[in-house]
Amino acid sequence: MGDMATTGERENARNWTFLTNHGHVLLAIARNPTARLRDVADEVGVTERAAQAIVADLEAEGYLQRTRVGRRNEYTLNPSGRFRHPAEADRQVGDLLALFTEEPVAGTTS
């Protein structure tokens, strides 16, 4: 029984993902640039307040730009932005966007 996972270990194994919430929010916006943050939050599984903070982070670092269109926001992504971790800093986020979105993101290079 030494190799059997405990209930807590099984729960932890099921709760992690390869992408961070920042990555999930960026992908949700890439798929729908006019989405309401409430809808982005629901898709990602975070609170609306957390989605707002993540969008603010992404905007501050230049990964996206927010434009007010009437009563809604429209987002423009910067696919040439580089990953922040040194291990992936030579890659552009457009590579990730292209991998997980159906439509190619303008400006994406491989």
Buried (B, 14 or more C-beta within 10 A) or exposed (E): EEEEEEEEEEEEEEEEEEEEBBBBBBBBBBBEBEBEBEBBBBBBEBEBEBBBBBBEEBBEEEBBEEEEEEEEBBBEBBBEBBBEEEEEEEEBBBBBBBEBBEEEBEEBEE
